[in-house]
Amino acid sequence: MIIYVDPADELNTIVHRIRLEEDSEIVLVVPPENWALRDRINIKLLAKYAKDSQKNLVIKTGDPLIIKHAEAVELRVIRDESAAAVEDGDEEAVEVKHRNRQSRDRVERLIVLLLIAASVLGLAYYHLPKAVIVVSPKQETFKYTLQVPLDGLDGIELASVQTLLTRRTPATGRKIVGISRAVGAVTLINQSQSEAAVAKGTILETGSGILFRTTKDVVVPAVTTQYFMDIPTGLTAGKAEVEIEAVEAGSQGNVAAGRIVAIRGYDLEVRNSDPTSGGEDVVLEVAVREDIERAQNLVRRDGEQELRDALIVQLGGRLMIDETFKIDIEWTNMSQVDEETSEVFASGICVGKAYLVDLDQLSRATAALLAEAVPDGFVLVPETVSFDSVSINETEAGYQLNLRTQAVIRGVIDEATLAQQLAGREDEEIDTVLIANPGVARIYVESGPQDKLPQLPRWLKIKVEEPVY
C-alpha cells in the first residue's frame, strides 16, 4: 500500500493514516517539502510505531536529510530519483520554501481569528443585555395550622422500654381463728315412755345458732312412775348427762349456762347447767383487697419513673412528648385476698411507650407540609418556620399533632417570563407589569434606558434582589 504524505502533514497525521491501512507492507512517499519527517526524533517515533504495529514500512523520498534519519533507525529507504536534484546545496532553498509556506499559514490563521472575533462581537452585541432590571420578591408572613397523625411525620418515633418490678406493703387485714374448741356437758331430758339412744356426734345448738356435738353415745331413760305406799304419786322424766364440744374452734363456743336449748333428731329437752369453756382464738394478719391495690399502685408509681428515666437515656438529642407517655402493666404474681401474711406484694412487667421528637427533622417535615399549602406564586422559606403552639390530641386512630406555625413566604420570580413582559415597555408601564405579578414587590431599572426598555427580552438582564431573613 502506498501513502502519499502531504507537505503540511504532521507526525500525528502520518501515523493516523498508517493506522487506517490494513496492509502490513506500506510505502510512505515523502516530498522534500514535508518538514515533520526532517526531524530525527519524529523519524525515531515513526519507526517505533511501525515496529509496535508490525508494519513493514518503506520510506520513498529524495530528501537526503530524511534518508539519513531513516537509515539511522534501520528503516528501508527508496530514493526518489525525480526529487534527487535536491542535493545538499538545495537544502537552503527547501527551507526557504517551507518558511514561506509557514508565513502564508500564519496570515490565513490571523484572518480566520479576525473573522471569529468579529462574529463573537456581533453575537455579543446581539445577546448581551442592554438594560439591567432589579426585581425584589414580595415577602409575607404565612400562618397555618397543621393537623397530622404522629405516625405520619418524619422525625417522630414511638419508643418502648420495659422493666420487671415487685413492691411490698404491710398487711392490714385481721382474721380471728379459733385454736381450741369449747367443751362442757349437757343434761338430756326424756319425757317419753321409751328410752332414747343418742349417738355420738349428735348436734346441739344455742338460740343464736352456735353448734355443739356430743362426744360419746348416751342412752336417756324413759319416764318413770313415782309411788308412795304403792300408790302412784307422779311421773319422773328420764335424764342423762353427756359431754359436748363446740363444732368450731374458737371463743364463740364459750356460752353461758342455759344457752344450749335444742338437740337435732331427738324429742328430748336439753339443759346446760354450767357454761362451756376452753374455746380460744388467735388473731392473724391477712391480705385484704386494699393492701393488694396499694402494692399495685407502688409498682405503677415506681415503674412510671423508671420507664421515663429509661426513655430519657434513648433521647439522643430528641425530646419526649410527655402527653404521649403511657404505661401498661402485665401482672405476673401477687398476694391473694385473705392470704395469711404480714407483707403483701405485687409483681408485674411494666411497659412504657412515648413518642420522641427530632426537632430538626420535624421542622423539615413541617416545612414540606407547609409548602403544599402556600398560595400560588409564592414559595416557603424553610429556615423561617417557627411554631406558635404545639398540642397533642388522642383519637381512636392514635395521636394527632396540632401545630400552629408561621413562616415567611417569598414571591417566585420567573426571569424569562418577566423579561418578555417588560421588553419594549415605557417607564410608566412598569407598574402594570408589577400588578400582573403578585409575587413581585418592586421593579426598577438599575442601568440602561430609563424612558423605554429595549424591545428584545434577551437585551434585558433580570437581577433578583435576594432578601435577608
Buried (B, 14 or more C-beta within 10 A) or exposed (E): EEBEBEBBBBBEEBBEBBEEEEEEEBBBBBBBBBBBBBBBEBBBBBBEBBBEEEBEBBBBBBBBBBBEBBEEBEBEBBBBEEBEEBEEEBBEEBEEBBEEBEEEEEEEEEEEEEEEEEEEEEEEEEEEBBBBBBBBBBBBEBEBEBEBEBBEBEBBBEBBBBBEBBBBBEBEBEEEEBEBBBBBBBBBBBEBEEEBEBEEEBBBBBEEEBBBBBBEEBEBBEBEEEEEEEEEEEEEBBBBEBEBBBBEBBBBBBBEEBBBBEBEEBEBBBBBEEBBEBBBBEEBBBBBEEBBEBBBEBBBEBBBEBBBEBBEEBEEEBEBBEBBBEBEBEEEEBBEEEBEBEEBBBBBBBBBBBBBBBEEBBBBBBBEBBBEEBEEBBEBBBEBBEBEEBEBEEEEEEBBBEBBBBBBBBBBBEBEEBBEBBBBBEEEBBEEBBEEBBBBBEBEBEEBEEEEBBEBBBBBBBBBBEBEE
